[in-house]
């Protein structure tokens, strides 16, 4: 293993839960304001996953005040404080870009019954 691979392995987070496409996830971001630091949560449905290793990203989508908001989250970033899977989704696609055109109840993802 070369030195670049060693550095990449050291920067991987160990506390990332199993997340799949269609899951509803709450991500806590570290935000610095002045000298203080706080955690701001962003909850949404995972519509895409990309990359591997420490370059892995997920795309979250939520509807806020009638407008769709998407955010690409680097999974192993030091600015991401926490992940919490709130709902498991049942989907048959790898990318859920079709949700961008759906409104209301049609934009919901079915959940897995436990």
Secondary structure, DSSP 8 states (H G I E B T S, - for coil): --HHHHHHHHT--S------TT-EEEEEEEEEETTEEEEEEEEEEEEEEE--GGG-EEEEEEEETTEEEEEEEETT-TTEEEEEEEE-B--S-S--GGGGT--GGGG---B---
